[in-house]
Amino acid sequence: MTTVLPSIAALLLGVALLLLGSGLQGTLLGIRGSIEAFSPLVIGIIMTAYYAGFVAGCMFGARMIERVGHIRAFAVFASIASATAVIFPVALDPVSWIVLRAVTGACFAGLYMVIESWLNERIPNEHRGRLLAVYMIVNLSAIAGAQQLLNLADPAGYALFILSSVLVSVALVPVALTTTTVPAAVPTDRMRLSEIYAISPLGVIGALGIGLANGAMWGLIPLAGIQSGLSTPQIATLMSVIVLGGVVFQWPIGRLSDLVDRRHVIIGASLIMAFAGLALFFVSPFDHLSTLALGFVLGGMNLVVYPLCAAHINDRIEHEDLIHASAALLLVFGVGAALGPLLGGVVMQGFGPLSLYVYISFVSFLLVGFGIYRLTVRSATPDSEQVAFEPVGPAPTSPVLDPRIDPEDLESGEYGPVYPSP
């Protein structure tokens, strides 16, 4: 492993810089939107545009990479994403922000494709699980660190948008200078979503539900914070703590799910998330320390449910279908994440900023209810058939990086994300 890490260090640095820029921009827009008197519904639509663009980028990004190559495609995506970041404080109207945010989402989908497929090429299968853990730690740590960049300047000015642009631009440097080989191809075979649902209804509904909660959490908690009286440093700390909760809880909860019926762990994590959301509704206006503690729990449970759902589906399918099932799950998550900020914005518009936490709690309770129902209609997967938990995240090429998938299974097809047919 120590011999592999230096060969992917430049790529990991590129990921960290990208996520610093992206993480800063996502939180900053919620705060700046409130300063500009955008309604919660409008900000929800703006945040939804990012995920809609992200899903679209997953579909067309592969064609661009195939046409011009990885380095050139990365340069195009990074340049456009960097340019959009500095346009936000100039074009201060909702329509412009919706378009810019959609373009940003599409570009970041392409950027992740390039880097993650490159990492897949460089990681030997025997080290894949441990290096995936390193990759996830880099991801979450960069997003957590990005929140603290909010403290460097006034969100009402230009400086933070310029900083976000610079970080995305600089991410191009280590990737452009890397000497690693061109990534392997990814097959484009398709698998119907109905087939995946028949195999694991809880896995699919779980991915949809966590997308609904996750999209609203990332897109609207900064807005809820500023509208409920939190300062910018307090919002930055809260968002960092939410991400750190995901870092801390990934492995212990994941390993617990390897030992017991994974559905119980999905239900338990969703139930804890639901109660944490309710508690935040009542506590956050009065006690910031308690808000941070509850945010840590909320983020930890939210960020662990997706890989739990992925593992649950993988328990129930044939090995050769892992790639297609992972891609289908990613698409379901993306749809949920696109709808989450929109629905959360509607709730906040009607019931106030802190009702966002009630919305997250409500979605979590629905997931708990569906999980309990599934327990009554299907028996647990035998221990001998369970696959090991891996902390895979919702990214365009997560099927490629999943250490449960043999890289030899990826060598035969045309490069591109794997999505289910309608």
C-alpha positions as CSV (number, residue, x, y, z in Angstrom):
1,M,0.0,0.0,0.0
2,T,2.8,2.4,0.8
3,T,4.2,1.9,-2.7
4,V,0.8,2.7,-4.3
5,L,0.0,5.9,-2.4
6,P,2.7,8.0,-3.9
7,S,1.5,7.0,-7.4
8,I,-2.0,8.4,-6.7
9,A,-1.0,11.3,-4.5
10,A,-1.4,13.8,-7.3
11,L,-4.9,12.5,-8.1
12,L,-5.9,12.7,-4.4
13,L,-4.6,16.2,-4.2
14,G,-6.7,17.1,-7.2
15,V,-9.7,15.6,-5.5
16,A,-9.1,17.5,-2.3
17,L,-8.7,20.8,-4.1
18,L,-11.9,20.2,-6.1
19,L,-13.9,19.4,-3.0
20,L,-12.5,22.4,-1.2
21,G,-13.8,24.6,-4.0
22,S,-17.1,22.8,-4.4
23,G,-17.8,22.4,-0.7
24,L,-17.1,26.1,-0.1
25,Q,-19.4,27.1,-3.0
26,G,-22.3,25.0,-1.9
27,T,-22.5,26.4,1.6
28,L,-21.7,29.9,0.4
29,L,-24.6,30.0,-2.0
30,G,-27.1,29.3,0.7
31,I,-25.8,32.1,2.9
32,R,-25.4,34.6,0.1
33,G,-28.8,33.7,-1.3
34,S,-30.3,34.6,2.1
35,I,-28.4,37.9,2.1
36,E,-29.8,38.7,-1.3
37,A,-33.3,37.9,0.0
38,F,-33.9,34.9,-2.1
39,S,-36.8,32.8,-0.7
40,P,-36.2,29.3,0.7
41,L,-38.1,27.9,-2.3
42,V,-35.9,29.7,-4.8
43,I,-32.7,28.6,-3.0
44,G,-34.1,25.1,-3.0
45,I,-34.5,25.2,-6.7
46,I,-31.0,26.5,-7.1
47,M,-29.6,23.6,-5.1
48,T,-31.8,21.2,-7.0
49,A,-30.2,22.5,-10.2
50,Y,-26.8,21.3,-9.1
51,Y,-28.0,17.7,-8.8
52,A,-30.0,17.8,-12.0
53,G,-26.8,19.0,-13.8
54,F,-24.8,16.4,-12.0
55,V,-27.1,13.6,-13.4
56,A,-27.0,15.1,-16.9
57,G,-23.2,15.4,-16.6
58,C,-22.9,11.7,-15.8
59,M,-24.6,11.0,-19.1
60,F,-22.8,13.3,-21.5
61,G,-19.5,13.6,-19.7
62,A,-18.3,10.1,-20.7
63,R,-18.8,11.0,-24.4
64,M,-16.6,14.0,-24.0
65,I,-13.9,12.0,-22.2
66,E,-14.0,9.4,-24.9
67,R,-13.7,12.1,-27.7
68,V,-10.9,14.3,-26.4
69,G,-9.2,12.3,-23.7
70,H,-9.0,12.5,-19.9
71,I,-6.6,15.4,-19.5
72,R,-8.3,17.7,-22.0
73,A,-11.8,16.8,-20.7
74,F,-10.7,17.5,-17.1
75,A,-9.3,20.9,-18.3
76,V,-12.6,21.7,-20.0
77,F,-14.7,20.8,-17.0
78,A,-12.4,22.5,-14.5
79,S,-12.2,25.7,-16.6
80,I,-16.0,26.0,-17.0
81,A,-16.6,25.2,-13.3
82,S,-14.0,27.8,-12.3
83,A,-15.6,30.4,-14.5
84,T,-19.1,29.9,-13.2
85,A,-17.9,30.3,-9.6
86,V,-16.9,34.0,-10.2
87,I,-20.1,34.8,-12.2
88,F,-22.4,34.1,-9.2
89,P,-21.7,37.4,-7.3
90,V,-22.0,39.3,-10.6
91,A,-25.3,37.8,-11.8
92,L,-27.4,38.2,-8.7
93,D,-30.7,36.9,-9.9
94,P,-32.3,33.5,-9.3
95,V,-32.5,32.4,-13.0
96,S,-28.8,33.0,-13.5
97,W,-27.9,31.1,-10.4
98,I,-30.1,28.2,-11.4
99,V,-28.3,27.9,-14.8
100,L,-24.9,28.4,-13.2
101,R,-25.5,25.8,-10.6
102,A,-26.7,23.3,-13.2
103,V,-23.6,23.9,-15.2
104,T,-21.5,23.5,-12.1
105,G,-23.1,20.1,-11.3
106,A,-22.5,18.8,-14.8
107,C,-18.9,19.9,-14.7
108,F,-18.2,18.2,-11.4
109,A,-19.8,15.0,-12.6
110,G,-17.2,15.0,-15.5
111,L,-14.4,15.9,-13.1
112,Y,-15.2,13.0,-10.8
113,M,-15.4,10.6,-13.7
114,V,-11.8,11.5,-14.8
115,I,-10.2,11.3,-11.4
116,E,-12.0,8.2,-10.1
117,S,-11.5,6.2,-13.3
118,W,-7.8,7.2,-13.1
119,L,-7.7,6.0,-9.5
120,N,-9.2,2.8,-10.5
121,E,-6.5,2.2,-13.0
122,R,-3.8,2.8,-10.4
123,I,-5.1,0.8,-7.4
124,P,-4.2,-2.9,-7.3
125,N,-7.2,-5.1,-6.3
126,E,-5.4,-6.4,-3.2
127,H,-5.2,-2.8,-1.8
128,R,-8.5,-1.6,-3.2
129,G,-10.5,-1.6,0.1
130,R,-7.9,0.2,2.2
131,L,-7.2,2.8,-0.6
132,L,-10.9,3.4,-1.1
133,A,-11.1,4.2,2.6
134,V,-8.2,6.7,2.1
135,Y,-10.1,8.2,-0.8
136,M,-13.3,8.6,1.2
137,I,-11.4,10.2,4.1
138,V,-9.8,12.7,1.7
139,N,-13.3,13.4,0.3
140,L,-15.0,14.0,3.6
141,S,-12.1,15.8,5.2
142,A,-11.9,18.2,2.2
143,I,-15.6,19.0,2.4
144,A,-15.3,19.5,6.2
145,G,-12.3,21.8,5.7
146,A,-14.1,23.7,3.0
147,Q,-16.7,24.9,5.5
148,Q,-14.0,26.7,7.5
149,L,-13.0,28.7,4.5
150,L,-16.2,30.7,5.0
151,N,-14.4,32.4,7.9
152,L,-11.8,34.0,5.6
153,A,-14.0,36.7,4.1
154,D,-17.5,38.3,4.2
155,P,-20.0,36.1,2.3
156,A,-21.6,39.3,1.0
157,G,-18.5,40.2,-1.0
158,Y,-16.6,38.6,-3.9
159,A,-13.6,37.1,-2.2
160,L,-15.0,33.7,-1.3
161,F,-16.4,33.1,-4.8
162,I,-13.0,34.0,-6.2
163,L,-11.4,31.6,-3.7
164,S,-13.7,28.8,-4.8
165,S,-12.8,29.5,-8.5
166,V,-9.1,29.5,-7.7
167,L,-9.3,26.1,-5.9
168,V,-11.1,24.5,-8.8
169,S,-8.6,25.9,-11.3
170,V,-5.5,24.8,-9.2
171,A,-7.0,21.3,-9.0
172,L,-6.1,21.0,-12.7
173,V,-2.3,21.3,-12.0
174,P,-1.6,18.0,-10.2
175,V,-3.9,16.1,-12.6
176,A,-2.4,17.6,-15.7
177,L,1.1,16.9,-14.4
178,T,0.5,13.2,-13.4
179,T,2.4,10.6,-15.4
180,T,0.0,7.7,-14.6
181,T,-1.4,5.6,-17.4
182,V,-4.7,6.2,-19.2
183,P,-7.7,4.7,-17.3
184,A,-9.3,1.4,-18.3
185,A,-12.7,1.4,-20.0
186,V,-16.0,0.9,-18.2
187,P,-18.7,-1.2,-19.7
188,T,-22.0,0.5,-20.7
189,D,-24.3,-2.5,-20.3
190,R,-27.7,-1.6,-18.8
191,M,-29.9,-3.2,-16.2
192,R,-33.5,-2.2,-15.6
193,L,-34.3,-0.4,-12.4
194,S,-37.3,-2.7,-12.0
195,E,-34.9,-5.6,-11.8
196,I,-32.9,-3.9,-9.1
197,Y,-36.0,-3.1,-7.1
198,A,-37.2,-6.7,-7.3
199,I,-33.9,-7.8,-5.9
200,S,-33.8,-5.3,-3.1
201,P,-36.7,-2.9,-2.5
202,L,-35.2,-1.6,0.7
203,G,-31.9,-0.8,-1.0
204,V,-33.6,1.2,-3.8
205,I,-36.0,3.0,-1.5
206,G,-33.2,3.6,1.0
207,A,-31.1,5.3,-1.7
208,L,-34.0,7.4,-2.8
209,G,-34.8,8.4,0.8
210,I,-31.3,9.2,1.7
211,G,-31.0,11.3,-1.5
212,L,-34.1,13.3,-0.5
213,A,-32.5,13.9,3.0
214,N,-29.0,14.4,1.8
215,G,-29.8,16.9,-1.0
216,A,-31.8,19.0,1.5
217,M,-29.2,18.8,4.2
218,W,-26.3,20.0,2.0
219,G,-28.3,22.6,0.1
220,L,-30.4,24.2,2.8
221,I,-28.9,23.8,6.3
222,P,-26.7,26.9,5.7
223,L,-29.8,28.8,4.8
224,A,-31.7,27.5,7.8
225,G,-28.8,28.5,10.0
226,I,-28.5,32.0,8.8
227,Q,-32.3,32.6,8.9
228,S,-32.5,31.2,12.5
229,G,-29.8,33.6,13.7
230,L,-26.5,31.6,13.4
231,S,-23.4,33.6,12.4
232,T,-21.2,32.6,9.5
233,P,-18.5,31.0,11.7
234,Q,-21.2,29.0,13.5
235,I,-22.7,27.7,10.2
236,A,-19.2,26.8,9.0
237,T,-18.6,24.8,12.2
238,L,-21.9,23.1,12.0
239,M,-21.4,22.0,8.4
240,S,-17.9,20.7,9.3
241,V,-19.2,18.8,12.2
242,I,-21.9,17.2,10.0
243,V,-19.2,15.9,7.6
244,L,-17.0,14.7,10.4
245,G,-19.8,12.7,11.8
246,G,-19.8,10.8,8.5
247,V,-16.1,10.1,8.8
248,V,-16.4,8.8,12.4
249,F,-19.5,6.6,11.9
250,Q,-18.6,5.0,8.6
251,W,-16.5,2.1,9.8
252,P,-18.1,1.1,13.1
253,I,-21.6,1.1,11.7
254,G,-20.5,-0.6,8.5
255,R,-18.7,-3.3,10.4
256,L,-21.8,-3.8,12.6
257,S,-23.8,-4.4,9.5
258,D,-21.4,-7.2,8.5
259,L,-22.3,-9.0,11.8
260,V,-26.1,-8.7,11.9
261,D,-29.0,-8.4,9.4
262,R,-28.1,-5.3,7.5
263,R,-31.7,-4.2,7.3
264,H,-31.7,-3.7,11.0
265,V,-28.7,-1.4,10.8
266,I,-30.3,0.6,8.0
267,I,-33.5,1.0,10.1
268,G,-31.5,1.9,13.2
269,A,-29.4,4.5,11.5
270,S,-32.5,6.0,9.8
271,L,-34.3,6.1,13.2
272,I,-31.4,7.8,14.9
273,M,-31.3,10.4,12.0
274,A,-35.0,11.0,12.4
275,F,-34.7,11.7,16.2
276,A,-31.6,13.8,15.6
277,G,-33.6,15.9,13.1
278,L,-36.5,16.4,15.6
279,A,-34.1,17.3,18.4
280,L,-32.4,19.9,16.2
281,F,-35.8,21.5,15.5
282,F,-36.3,22.1,19.2
283,V,-32.7,22.7,20.3
284,S,-30.9,24.7,17.6
285,P,-32.4,28.1,18.4
286,F,-31.2,27.9,22.0
287,D,-28.0,25.9,22.4
288,H,-25.3,25.9,19.8
289,L,-23.2,23.2,21.5
290,S,-26.1,20.8,21.5
291,T,-26.8,21.8,17.9
292,L,-23.2,20.8,17.0
293,A,-23.6,17.5,18.8
294,L,-26.9,16.7,17.1
295,G,-25.5,17.8,13.7
296,F,-22.6,15.3,14.2
297,V,-25.1,12.5,14.8
298,L,-27.3,13.6,11.9
299,G,-24.4,13.8,9.5
300,G,-23.0,10.5,10.6
301,M,-26.2,8.6,10.1
302,N,-27.0,10.4,6.8
303,L,-23.6,9.6,5.3
304,V,-23.6,6.0,6.3
305,V,-27.0,4.9,5.0
306,Y,-26.1,5.1,1.3
307,P,-23.2,2.6,1.6
308,L,-25.4,0.4,3.8
309,C,-28.0,0.3,1.0
310,A,-25.3,-0.5,-1.5
311,A,-24.0,-3.4,0.6
312,H,-27.5,-4.6,1.1
313,I,-28.2,-4.8,-2.6
314,N,-24.8,-6.4,-3.2
315,D,-25.7,-9.1,-0.7
316,R,-28.6,-10.2,-2.9
317,I,-27.3,-10.1,-6.5
318,E,-24.9,-12.1,-8.6
319,H,-21.3,-10.9,-8.7
320,E,-21.5,-10.1,-12.4
321,D,-24.3,-7.7,-11.8
322,L,-22.5,-5.6,-9.1
323,I,-21.5,-2.9,-11.6
324,H,-25.0,-2.4,-13.0
325,A,-26.7,-2.5,-9.6
326,S,-24.2,0.1,-8.2
327,A,-24.9,2.4,-11.1
328,A,-28.6,2.0,-10.8
329,L,-28.5,2.9,-7.1
330,L,-26.4,6.0,-7.9
331,L,-29.1,7.2,-10.4
332,V,-31.8,6.6,-7.8
333,F,-29.8,8.6,-5.2
334,G,-29.3,11.4,-7.8
335,V,-33.0,11.7,-8.4
336,G,-33.7,11.9,-4.7
337,A,-30.9,14.5,-4.1
338,A,-32.3,16.6,-6.9
339,L,-35.8,16.6,-5.4
340,G,-34.5,17.0,-1.8
341,P,-33.7,20.8,-1.9
342,L,-36.8,21.6,-3.8
343,L,-39.1,19.8,-1.3
344,G,-37.1,21.1,1.6
345,G,-37.4,24.6,0.2
346,V,-41.2,24.3,0.0
347,V,-41.4,23.1,3.6
348,M,-39.2,26.0,4.8
349,Q,-41.2,28.5,2.7
350,G,-44.4,27.4,4.5
351,F,-43.2,26.6,8.0
352,G,-40.0,28.5,8.7
353,P,-36.3,27.8,8.5
354,L,-36.1,25.1,11.2
355,S,-38.8,23.1,9.6
356,L,-36.0,21.8,7.4
357,Y,-35.0,19.5,10.2
358,V,-38.6,18.2,10.5
359,Y,-38.5,17.5,6.8
360,I,-35.3,15.4,7.1
361,S,-36.8,13.7,10.1
362,F,-40.1,12.9,8.2
363,V,-38.1,11.3,5.3
364,S,-36.1,9.3,7.8
365,F,-39.2,8.0,9.5
366,L,-40.7,7.0,6.2
367,L,-37.5,5.0,5.5
368,V,-37.8,3.4,8.9
369,G,-41.4,2.4,8.2
370,F,-40.5,0.9,4.9
371,G,-37.6,-1.0,6.4
372,I,-39.8,-2.5,9.1
373,Y,-42.3,-3.6,6.5
374,R,-39.6,-5.3,4.5
375,L,-38.6,-7.3,7.6
376,T,-42.0,-8.8,7.6
377,V,-42.1,-10.0,4.0
378,R,-38.5,-11.3,3.4
379,S,-36.1,-13.2,5.5
380,A,-32.6,-12.0,6.2
381,T,-29.7,-12.8,3.8
382,P,-27.7,-15.8,5.1
383,D,-24.4,-14.8,6.7
384,S,-22.5,-16.9,4.1
385,E,-23.9,-14.7,1.3
386,Q,-23.2,-11.3,2.8
387,V,-20.5,-9.2,1.2
388,A,-18.2,-7.0,3.3
389,F,-19.3,-3.4,3.9
390,E,-17.3,-0.8,2.0
391,P,-17.6,3.0,2.4
392,V,-18.6,3.7,-1.2
393,G,-20.1,7.1,-1.8
394,P,-22.5,8.4,-4.4
395,A,-20.2,9.5,-7.2
396,P,-20.4,8.9,-11.0
397,T,-17.9,6.1,-11.1
398,S,-18.4,4.6,-7.7
399,P,-19.1,1.2,-9.3
400,V,-15.6,1.4,-10.7
401,L,-13.9,2.0,-7.4
402,D,-15.9,-0.5,-5.4
403,P,-13.4,-3.0,-4.2
404,R,-16.0,-5.8,-4.3
405,I,-15.9,-5.5,-8.1
406,D,-13.1,-7.3,-9.9
407,P,-11.3,-4.8,-12.2
408,E,-11.1,-7.5,-14.9
409,D,-14.8,-7.2,-15.2
410,L,-14.4,-3.6,-16.3
411,E,-11.9,-4.2,-19.1
412,S,-14.2,-5.2,-22.0
413,G,-16.5,-2.2,-22.5
414,E,-16.6,1.3,-23.8
415,Y,-15.8,4.0,-21.2
416,G,-18.8,5.5,-19.6
417,P,-21.1,5.5,-16.5
418,V,-23.5,2.6,-16.2
419,Y,-27.1,3.6,-16.0
420,P,-30.3,1.6,-16.0
421,S,-32.7,1.7,-18.8
422,P,-36.2,3.2,-18.1
